[in-house]
């Protein structure tokens, strides 16, 4: 089934706005049984990991939330289900995808939050939502959200 992507643009003037968006997204994800894939694009320091931390906190994760830059993936279990936080920044070989069992993880139920998805192009499935986060000179975040699937459209609604 082919759908037309839906695009929404937001501005987060500060981290509190990022946290508020994350709380809304977490509520929508919980209603969707936490079964979605979200791709996060943006330069280093744009706020991808900060957004993921706020989403995880809103879903009930307590304790330290670390970036999976070196481990590639950090798993979490929350009341609503399983969550995987991927960081493909150092990902360079598609064979790693198979060797690490990512095909099985992406085929299983749960939330997949993926930083640097462009480094897994060709092996990563189509995300439900894509967020492109750009910081400006006044430290605001300009965010373009694109819903690419019916699940993504429901989340964006």
Buried (B, 14 or more C-beta within 10 A) or exposed (E): EEEEEBEEEBEBEEBEBBBBBBBEBBEBBBEBEBBBBBBBBBEEEBBBBBBBBBBBBBBBBEEEBEBBBEEBBBEBEBEBBBBBBBBBBEBEEEEBBEEBEBEEBBEEEBBBBBBBBEBBEEBBEEBBBBBBBBBEEEEBBBBBBBBBBEBBBBBBE
